[in-house]
Amino acid sequence: MPIRPSIILALHLTALAVTAHESPEHNVQHLSKHIQTHRTPDNLLQRAIAYRALNQLENARADLRSAITIAPERPHLHLELCRVQLALAQPTQALLSANHALQQSHTPSQRASAHILRAEAYQLNGQHQPSLQAVQLAFQEVPRGEIEWFLLRSENQRQLALHTQRIADLKSGHRRHHSAVLKAHWVDALIDASDYKTALPLIDSELSDRRWKSSWLIKRARTLQGLQRNTDAASALHAALAEIRPRLNSARPDPLLLADQGIAHALLGNLAGARCCLESLHHHRAPHWITSRLEEIIR
């Protein structure tokens, strides 16, 4: 009796579910065997994603180019190639891939993803105005946006000194998503705009309500420095460093903690320590919105 297609499909989906819980190494091995007889765009895409998880970016790029040769009309293949090219620090090629994805996109979500990757490519190339415009196009497609979009837009606005709009957009994002990350960046925007009197009570409220305080202690120190209360600022920075040290895993550091450590060192005048933190952030491929403030302080 022949096996029905529905049964074959069920078996195939079961196999995919099993491999989804395996390590990227096992996924590469499994997919490589499967690709020998089934060299499909989807299988090449899945292996490329596993390669990217293993930081084998050249292999990922090769698989994606092969997949695109087979199915050039699929936007998600161009989007994934763009992500790999961004990880390889190739903004020009990444922008081309994002533009190809945009041309093939048929839904607001697909177009928004393409615009965000275009924005990341422009930003990686130091082109903050076109990056900001691309983010705004993504918000036009999907007005609610995602938390990462608000951060990307905020970084462009910071670079362009658009303080008033940045503060308003981050405050709006925080109200919409109730995100602690967006609130932290909103307060940073207030500090960057020298609105210390608005920032300080927000910071003190957070400090009274949190177990881990280092990030907010650093914000408090930046605010106190702006108010010329340098002794109090130094005390806050030392307290932040004392909290960060036992929490930081040197082998696999939390990039936010590592960035905070670098900023605290820099604000205390320890530029050697700050540069060491920045080098580690670059080594672990921390995104620009995490590294940019530290880069500017020690520039």
C-alpha positions as CSV (number, residue, x, y, z in Angstrom):
1,M,0.0,0.0,0.0
2,P,1.5,3.4,-1.0
3,I,2.3,5.9,1.8
4,R,0.0,8.9,1.6
5,P,1.6,12.4,1.0
6,S,0.1,13.6,4.3
7,I,2.0,10.9,6.2
8,I,5.3,11.8,4.4
9,L,4.7,15.4,5.3
10,A,4.1,14.5,9.0
11,L,7.3,12.5,9.2
12,H,9.2,15.3,7.6
13,L,7.8,17.8,10.1
14,T,8.6,15.5,13.0
15,A,12.2,15.3,11.8
16,L,12.5,19.0,11.6
17,A,11.0,19.4,15.1
18,V,13.7,17.0,16.4
19,T,16.5,18.8,14.7
20,A,15.2,22.2,15.9
21,H,16.1,21.2,19.5
22,E,19.6,20.0,18.5
23,S,22.8,22.1,18.6
24,P,23.8,24.1,15.5
25,E,26.6,21.6,14.9
26,H,24.2,18.7,14.8
27,N,21.8,20.7,12.6
28,V,24.7,21.3,10.1
29,Q,25.6,17.6,10.0
30,H,22.0,16.5,9.5
31,L,21.3,19.2,6.9
32,S,24.5,18.5,5.0
33,K,23.5,14.8,4.6
34,H,20.0,15.8,3.5
35,I,21.2,18.5,1.1
36,Q,23.2,15.8,-0.8
37,T,19.9,14.5,-2.2
38,H,17.5,17.4,-1.5
39,R,19.4,20.6,-2.4
40,T,16.4,22.9,-1.9
41,P,16.3,26.6,-0.9
42,D,14.7,25.9,2.4
43,N,17.4,23.3,3.4
44,L,20.2,25.7,2.3
45,L,18.5,28.4,4.3
46,Q,18.3,26.3,7.4
47,R,21.9,25.2,7.1
48,A,22.9,28.9,6.6
49,I,21.1,29.8,9.8
50,A,23.0,27.1,11.7
51,Y,26.3,28.2,10.2
52,R,25.5,31.8,11.3
53,A,24.8,30.5,14.9
54,L,28.3,28.9,14.7
55,N,29.8,32.2,13.4
56,Q,30.8,30.4,10.2
57,L,29.7,33.3,8.2
58,E,31.4,32.5,4.9
59,N,29.7,29.1,4.8
60,A,26.4,30.8,5.6
61,R,26.9,33.3,2.8
62,A,27.7,30.6,0.3
63,D,24.6,28.6,1.2
64,L,22.4,31.7,0.9
65,R,23.8,32.6,-2.5
66,S,23.1,29.1,-3.7
67,A,19.5,29.3,-2.3
68,I,18.9,32.7,-4.0
69,T,20.2,31.2,-7.3
70,I,17.5,28.6,-7.1
71,A,14.7,30.9,-5.8
72,P,15.6,34.6,-6.3
73,E,12.0,35.7,-5.7
74,R,11.9,34.7,-2.0
75,P,12.5,37.8,0.2
76,H,13.5,35.9,3.3
77,L,16.5,34.5,1.5
78,H,17.7,38.0,0.7
79,L,17.0,39.2,4.3
80,E,19.0,36.4,5.8
81,L,21.9,37.1,3.4
82,C,21.8,40.7,4.5
83,R,22.1,39.7,8.1
84,V,25.1,37.6,7.3
85,Q,26.7,40.5,5.4
86,L,26.1,42.8,8.3
87,A,27.8,40.4,10.6
88,L,30.7,40.3,8.1
89,A,30.8,44.2,8.3
90,Q,29.9,44.5,4.6
91,P,27.4,47.4,4.6
92,T,27.4,48.0,0.8
93,Q,26.6,44.4,0.0
94,A,24.1,44.2,2.9
95,L,22.2,47.2,1.5
96,L,22.0,45.6,-1.9
97,S,20.6,42.4,-0.4
98,A,18.0,44.4,1.7
99,N,17.0,46.3,-1.4
100,H,16.5,43.0,-3.3
101,A,14.4,41.8,-0.4
102,L,12.3,45.0,-0.5
103,Q,11.6,44.5,-4.2
104,Q,10.4,40.9,-3.6
105,S,8.3,41.8,-0.5
106,H,4.5,41.6,-0.6
107,T,3.4,42.2,3.0
108,P,3.9,45.1,5.5
109,S,5.9,42.8,7.8
110,Q,8.3,41.8,5.0
111,R,8.8,45.4,3.8
112,A,9.4,46.5,7.4
113,S,12.0,43.9,7.9
114,A,13.8,45.0,4.7
115,H,13.7,48.6,5.8
116,I,15.2,47.8,9.2
117,L,18.0,45.9,7.6
118,R,18.6,48.8,5.2
119,A,18.7,51.1,8.2
120,E,21.3,48.8,9.9
121,A,23.4,48.8,6.7
122,Y,23.3,52.6,6.4
123,Q,24.2,52.9,10.1
124,L,27.1,50.5,9.8
125,N,28.4,52.8,7.1
126,G,28.0,55.8,9.3
127,Q,25.1,57.2,7.2
128,H,22.7,58.2,10.0
129,Q,20.3,60.3,8.1
130,P,19.3,57.7,5.5
131,S,19.4,55.1,8.3
132,L,16.8,57.2,10.2
133,Q,14.7,57.5,7.1
134,A,14.7,53.8,6.6
135,V,13.6,53.1,10.2
136,Q,10.7,55.6,9.7
137,L,9.6,53.7,6.6
138,A,9.5,50.5,8.7
139,F,7.3,52.2,11.3
140,Q,5.0,53.3,8.5
141,E,4.6,49.7,7.5
142,V,4.2,48.4,11.1
143,P,3.3,51.3,13.4
144,R,3.7,49.4,16.6
145,G,7.2,48.5,15.7
146,E,9.6,46.3,17.7
147,I,11.8,47.3,20.6
148,E,14.9,47.0,18.5
149,W,13.5,49.5,16.0
150,F,13.1,52.1,18.7
151,L,16.7,51.6,19.7
152,L,17.9,51.8,16.1
153,R,16.0,55.0,15.6
154,S,17.2,56.4,18.9
155,E,20.8,55.9,18.0
156,N,20.4,57.7,14.7
157,Q,18.6,60.5,16.4
158,R,21.4,60.7,19.0
159,Q,24.1,60.9,16.3
160,L,22.1,63.6,14.5
161,A,21.5,65.6,17.8
162,L,17.7,65.3,17.4
163,H,17.3,65.3,21.2
164,T,13.6,66.5,21.4
165,Q,12.3,64.0,18.9
166,R,14.4,61.2,20.4
167,I,13.0,61.8,23.9
168,A,9.5,61.9,22.6
169,D,9.9,58.7,20.5
170,L,11.5,56.7,23.3
171,K,8.9,57.8,25.8
172,S,6.1,56.8,23.4
173,G,7.8,53.4,22.8
174,H,8.1,52.8,26.5
175,R,4.4,53.5,27.0
176,R,3.5,51.2,24.1
177,H,5.8,48.2,25.0
178,H,6.4,48.7,28.7
179,S,10.0,47.9,28.1
180,A,12.7,48.4,30.7
181,V,15.2,48.8,27.9
182,L,13.3,51.6,26.3
183,K,12.8,53.4,29.6
184,A,16.6,53.2,30.2
185,H,17.3,54.7,26.8
186,W,14.6,57.3,27.4
187,V,16.4,58.4,30.5
188,D,19.7,58.4,28.6
189,A,18.2,60.7,26.1
190,L,17.1,63.1,28.8
191,I,20.7,63.1,30.1
192,D,22.1,63.6,26.6
193,A,19.8,66.6,26.3
194,S,21.1,68.0,29.6
195,D,17.7,67.7,31.2
196,Y,19.1,66.5,34.5
197,K,16.2,67.7,36.6
198,T,13.8,65.5,34.8
199,A,16.2,62.5,34.6
200,L,17.3,62.4,38.3
201,P,13.9,61.6,39.9
202,L,13.3,58.9,37.3
203,I,16.7,57.4,38.1
204,D,16.2,57.5,41.8
205,S,12.8,55.8,41.5
206,E,14.4,53.0,39.5
207,L,17.2,52.6,42.0
208,S,14.8,52.2,44.9
209,D,12.9,49.5,43.1
210,R,15.7,47.3,41.6
211,R,17.9,44.5,42.8
212,W,20.6,45.1,40.3
213,K,21.4,48.8,40.2
214,S,24.7,49.2,38.2
215,S,23.2,50.6,35.0
216,W,21.1,53.1,36.9
217,L,24.0,54.0,39.1
218,I,25.9,54.9,36.0
219,K,23.0,57.0,34.7
220,R,22.9,58.7,38.1
221,A,26.6,59.4,37.9
222,R,26.3,61.0,34.5
223,T,23.4,63.2,35.8
224,L,25.4,64.2,38.9
225,Q,28.4,65.1,36.7
226,G,26.1,67.3,34.7
227,L,25.0,69.0,37.9
228,Q,28.7,69.4,38.9
229,R,28.3,67.0,41.9
230,N,31.5,65.1,41.0
231,T,32.2,63.5,44.3
232,D,28.7,61.9,44.5
233,A,29.1,60.9,40.8
234,A,32.4,59.1,41.6
235,S,30.8,57.2,44.5
236,A,28.0,56.0,42.3
237,L,30.5,54.8,39.6
238,H,32.5,52.8,42.2
239,A,29.3,51.2,43.5
240,A,28.4,50.3,39.9
241,L,31.7,48.6,39.3
242,A,31.6,46.7,42.6
243,E,28.2,45.3,41.5
244,I,29.3,44.5,37.9
245,R,32.5,42.6,38.7
246,P,31.0,39.4,40.3
247,R,28.2,39.3,37.7
248,L,30.4,39.4,34.6
249,N,31.4,36.2,33.0
250,S,34.7,36.9,31.3
251,A,34.3,33.9,28.8
252,R,30.8,34.9,27.7
253,P,30.1,38.4,29.0
254,D,26.7,40.0,29.0
255,P,27.3,42.8,26.5
256,L,25.2,45.3,28.4
257,L,27.1,44.7,31.6
258,L,30.4,44.9,29.8
259,A,29.4,48.2,28.1
260,D,28.4,49.5,31.5
261,Q,31.7,48.5,33.0
262,G,33.5,50.3,30.2
263,I,31.5,53.5,30.6
264,A,32.1,53.5,34.4
265,H,35.8,53.1,33.8
266,A,35.8,55.9,31.2
267,L,33.8,58.3,33.4
268,L,36.3,57.6,36.2
269,G,39.2,58.4,33.9
270,N,40.4,54.8,33.5
271,L,40.6,54.9,29.7
272,A,42.8,51.7,29.5
273,G,40.1,49.7,31.3
274,A,37.4,51.3,29.1
275,R,39.3,50.3,25.9
276,C,39.7,46.7,27.2
277,C,35.9,46.5,27.6
278,L,35.3,47.9,24.1
279,E,37.7,45.4,22.5
280,S,35.9,42.6,24.2
281,L,32.5,44.0,23.0
282,H,33.8,44.1,19.4
283,H,35.2,40.6,19.8
284,H,31.8,39.3,20.8
285,R,30.0,41.2,18.0
286,A,28.0,43.5,20.3
287,P,25.6,45.7,18.2
288,H,26.3,49.3,17.6
289,W,23.6,50.6,19.9
290,I,25.4,48.9,22.8
291,T,29.0,50.0,21.9
292,S,28.4,53.5,20.5
293,R,28.3,55.5,23.8
294,L,31.5,53.9,25.0
295,E,33.2,54.5,21.7
296,E,32.3,58.2,21.8
297,I,33.5,58.6,25.4
298,I,36.9,57.2,24.8
299,R,37.4,58.6,21.3
